[in-house]
Amino acid sequence: MKKFDYYQPQNLKEAYKLMEKLKGEALYVAGGTDVIVRIKQKMIQPEALISLRGVEELQGLKENGGLALGAGTLFREMERNESLLKRYTALHQAVSVLANPQIRNVATVGGNLCNAAPSADSAPPLLVMEAQVQLEGPGGTRTMALEDFFTGPGETSKEREEIMTRIVIPELPAKTGTAFLKIGRVSQDIAIANAAALVTMENGVCKHCRLAVGAVAPVPLRLKSIEEKVEGEKIDEGLLEEVRKMVCEAVNPISDVRSTAEYRREVSGVLVKRAIRDALTMAQA
Ligand SMILES: Cc1cc2nc3c(=O)[nH]c(=O)nc-3n(C[C@H](O)[C@H](O)[C@H](O)COP(=O)(O)OP(=O)(O)OC[C@H]3O[C@@H](n4cnc5c(N)ncnc54)[C@H](O)[C@@H]3O)c2cc1C
């Protein structure tokens, strides 16, 4: 493994100023569960790593109507959070099945999003909850919808020097249920496909529906035309079957070591159908 310098800035400004100084030669690292693997596999060979672990501004979960998650929050901390379990169930379900306890003890939610794998498990639940991400760098601070953050496999709209500081989830309305489902070759593996659903019910009709899938397109994907199909309708088995077929047509998967494209296409429809069913049960509880 090629040697690299290691920096441990103590605040945001120090971190992005360092990145500015080191130009294209450095990479931010949080938990390192993606970065170090890629260095060991010689996929990347940075001259320097800038650790974000000592940056206090990136830590913690705060409830203020919605939920503000520091980008440096560990999955283990999220898994243990009571309000995530009760109010943001799909996200809690996703982080509880992500990798294994050893990885969850060091991996961060910001790292999962900035790594921008199409299979990132935190992405579908955050997409259906219409999360916003905050970025900070030499050019100032900006906020964007998570949906606009992903631009391709491993690619985002983040500038090199920018640091993701926070993920903000708006307050979810009453009678809302959310659910996340994932299928992998074995438990703890990266998803073959994953899916999340959010439904808000009013007088037996779906008032609000948000759907997202992962590992079946170049980016984690919102399924807007299918959401529109569900809104204003009673959710019954006939509608769910139509949704399943529409999802299979909407996705654009590839074949790789984990799965064929055909299997991904079929299973994504089933996962979305079941996720809506689970979210509906929760919304009616
Ligand atoms: C054995 C194993 C199993 C895994 N299983 C899963 C799984 O089931 N599901 C899943 O989704 N992932 C899985 N992963 C991938 C990985 O653990 C996650 O993507 C994790 O969330 C990455 O977080 P991290 O803090 O370790 O990121 P790092 O590796 O530190 O960083 C990842 C990327 O994000 C950038 N970055 C990190 N934080 C910031 C920030 N705040 N601002 C700007 N850029 C930043 C880094 O520069 C780098 O490009 C697995 C990995 C391993 C090794």
The ligand as a Tripos MOL2 file, in Angstrom:
@<TRIPOS>MOLECULE
LIG
   53    58     1     0     0
SMALL
NO_CHARGES

@<TRIPOS>ATOM
      1 C1        -17.6500   -5.2650    5.1120 C.3       1 LIG1
      2 C2        -18.4220   -4.0680    4.6160 C.ar      1 LIG1
      3 C3        -19.8010   -4.1630    4.5350 C.ar      1 LIG1
      4 C4        -20.5490   -3.0660    4.0820 C.ar      1 LIG1
      5 N1        -21.8960   -3.1960    4.0110 N.ar      1 LIG1
      6 C5        -22.6440   -2.1390    3.6120 C.ar      1 LIG1
      7 C6        -24.0630   -2.2460    3.5520 C.ar      1 LIG1
      8 O1        -24.6560   -3.2810    3.8780 O.2       1 LIG1
      9 N2        -24.7530   -1.1650    3.1020 N.ar      1 LIG1
     10 C7        -24.1500    0.0030    2.7370 C.ar      1 LIG1
     11 O2        -24.8450    0.9410    2.3430 O.2       1 LIG1
     12 N3        -22.8010    0.1270    2.7860 N.ar      1 LIG1
     13 C8        -22.0380   -0.9010    3.2150 C.ar      1 LIG1
     14 N4        -20.6720   -0.7860    3.2630 N.ar      1 LIG1
     15 C9        -20.0370    0.4670    2.8050 C.3       1 LIG1
     16 C10       -19.6580    1.4700    3.9310 C.3       1 LIG1
     17 O3        -19.5360    0.8570    5.1910 O.3       1 LIG1
     18 C11       -20.6900    2.6060    4.0280 C.3       1 LIG1
     19 O4        -20.8340    3.2480    2.7980 O.3       1 LIG1
     20 C12       -20.3210    3.6330    5.1060 C.3       1 LIG1
     21 O5        -21.4550    4.3640    5.4690 O.3       1 LIG1
     22 C13       -19.2310    4.6170    4.6840 C.3       1 LIG1
     23 O6        -19.0490    5.5260    5.7530 O.3       1 LIG1
     24 P1        -17.6050    5.9160    6.2690 P.3       1 LIG1
     25 O7        -17.7950    6.9120    7.3590 O.co2     1 LIG1
     26 O8        -16.8020    4.7160    6.6040 O.co2     1 LIG1
     27 O9        -17.0380    6.6090    4.9450 O.3       1 LIG1
     28 P2        -15.5310    6.7920    4.4440 P.3       1 LIG1
     29 O10       -15.0080    5.5190    3.9180 O.co2     1 LIG1
     30 O11       -14.7210    7.4850    5.4630 O.co2     1 LIG1
     31 O12       -15.8070    7.8150    3.2340 O.3       1 LIG1
     32 C14       -16.5820    7.4460    2.1130 C.3       1 LIG1
     33 C15       -16.5700    8.6080    1.1010 C.3       1 LIG1
     34 O13       -17.2630    9.7300    1.5960 O.3       1 LIG1
     35 C16       -16.4080   10.8850    1.7180 C.3       1 LIG1
     36 N5        -16.8370   11.5310    2.9560 N.ar      1 LIG1
     37 C17       -17.0670   10.9260    4.1510 C.ar      1 LIG1
     38 N6        -17.6400   11.8000    4.9940 N.ar      1 LIG1
     39 C18       -17.7450   12.9780    4.3370 C.ar      1 LIG1
     40 C19       -18.2810   14.2660    4.6750 C.ar      1 LIG1
     41 N7        -18.8410   14.5160    5.8750 N.pl3     1 LIG1
     42 N8        -18.2360   15.2410    3.7450 N.ar      1 LIG1
     43 C20       -17.6890   15.0080    2.5270 C.ar      1 LIG1
     44 N9        -17.2010   13.8000    2.1320 N.ar      1 LIG1
     45 C21       -17.2280   12.8080    3.0330 C.ar      1 LIG1
     46 C22       -14.9840   10.3450    1.6910 C.3       1 LIG1
     47 O14       -14.0760   11.2750    1.1330 O.3       1 LIG1
     48 C23       -15.1670    9.1310    0.7630 C.3       1 LIG1
     49 O15       -15.1640    9.5450   -0.5760 O.3       1 LIG1
     50 C24       -19.8820   -1.8490    3.7180 C.ar      1 LIG1
     51 C25       -18.4980   -1.7650    3.8220 C.ar      1 LIG1
     52 C26       -17.7720   -2.8530    4.2580 C.ar      1 LIG1
     53 C27       -16.2620   -2.7230    4.3700 C.3       1 LIG1
@<TRIPOS>BOND
     1     1     2 1
     2     2     3 ar
     3     2    52 ar
     4     3     4 ar
     5     4     5 ar
     6     4    50 ar
     7     5     6 ar
     8     6     7 ar
     9     6    13 1
    10     7     8 2
    11     7     9 ar
    12     9    10 ar
    13    10    11 2
    14    10    12 ar
    15    12    13 ar
    16    13    14 ar
    17    14    15 1
    18    14    50 ar
    19    15    16 1
    20    16    17 1
    21    16    18 1
    22    18    19 1
    23    18    20 1
    24    20    21 1
    25    20    22 1
    26    22    23 1
    27    23    24 1
    28    24    25 2
    29    24    26 1
    30    24    27 1
    31    27    28 1
    32    28    29 2
    33    28    30 1
    34    28    31 1
    35    31    32 1
    36    32    33 1
    37    33    34 1
    38    33    48 1
    39    34    35 1
    40    35    36 1
    41    35    46 1
    42    36    37 ar
    43    36    45 ar
    44    37    38 ar
    45    38    39 ar
    46    39    40 ar
    47    39    45 ar
    48    40    41 1
    49    40    42 ar
    50    42    43 ar
    51    43    44 ar
    52    44    45 ar
    53    46    47 1
    54    46    48 1
    55    48    49 1
    56    50    51 ar
    57    51    52 ar
    58    52    53 1
@<TRIPOS>SUBSTRUCTURE
     1 LIG1         1 GROUP 0 **** ****
